[in-house]
Amino acid sequence: MIIDCHGHYTTAPKELEAFRQSQIAGLTDPSQTPSKASLKISDDQIRESLEKAQLKFQRERGTDVTIFSPRASAMAHHIGDASTSALWSEVCNELIHRVCTLYPDNFVGVCQLPQSPGVPPDNCIGELERCVKQFGFVGCNLNPDPSGGHWTSPPLTDRWWYPLYEKMVELDVPAMVHVSSSCNSNFHATGAHYINADTTAFMQFLTSDLFRDFPALKFVIPHGGGAVPYHWGRYRGLAQDLKRPPLGELLLNNVFFDTCVYHQPGIDLLLKVIPIENILFASEMVGAVKGIDPETGHHFDDTKRYIDGAPQLSGEDRRKICEGNAYRVYPRLQACLAGQAGTARSAG
């Protein structure tokens, strides 16, 4: 089985965006504030939105299951307040649950958290529990910068985040460290802000004892780890200068990287530098880069081609990257897939 650990519902029906625009308009004109019940999206609309993109690419590219979450750039935690974020997160997560119910063999849910600048992360615990316990989700996306590019929150290693981490450990779910849109014009969202956040999170982990306090806590750093694999020697050296343990001992029981790197040399570097046990297959499709690479004639985000094109990988290495590591990082995944499939068969 080939499990894509990083997919977003970027093709959701247009009614979802219309709901969001009404919600934003309601911040200045309360008469325009929508109710959750006002969002009307049929099952057929969901099917149409998926058949034309995600499912089509799954079939064409030979992947089986996508760990699926709301559109990352649309989380926009900097908009409104905690109540704004709570409603928006509930709506988006419920839509992901419907996707997973309609296509239990193809999608497994990961939730958006109702984060808001300055609001303690324990405010997210209720929605995380709801999504895991009621919807069968297997993880969450954690935004290290709810301010949208201004970095006003404490580092991920600060005790401010600990109540949320305690709940993650209790529920046995990991978090993908994933920022949202950037409202700071210095940082292009997908080209700079995303990669900056990936790199920043890793350095925060390196300089802390977070995993001494939470030895079972797991994070996936997306987009191939940002700049981390390319500068692995720098981070090894910094750890040494700071009298930290070696990176393997310090971080690699808890921190993992995906394969959302959109060229063969980048994937080859990732595979050479990062232990195979710490790499999870992912494509982020349909995501940050949608076009076709004129040098190869294939989509940039067809990352399975890069794994297939890495001759140094053994069969066992490929199995770990494409399936085995996902089961280790997402402990609820295997039972979730079995449960969703059983529910679908019963409904049929």
Secondary structure, DSSP 8 states (H G I E B T S, - for coil): --EEEEEEETT--HHHHHHHHHHHHTTT-GGG---GGG----HHHHHHHHHTTHHHHHHHHT--EEEEEE-GGGT-TTSS-HHHHHHHHHHHHHHHHHHHHH-TTTEEE-EE----TTS-GGGGHHHHHIIIIIT----EEE-S-TTSSS--S--TTSGGGHHHHHHHHHHT--EEE------STTS-IIIIIHHHHHHHHHHHHHTS-HHHH-TT--EEE-GGGTTTGGGHHHHHHHHHHTT---HHHHTTTTEEEE----SHHHHHHHHHHS-GGGEE-----SSS--SB-TTTSSBTT-THHHHHT-TT--HHHHHIIIIIHHHHHSTTHHHHHHHHHHHHHHH-
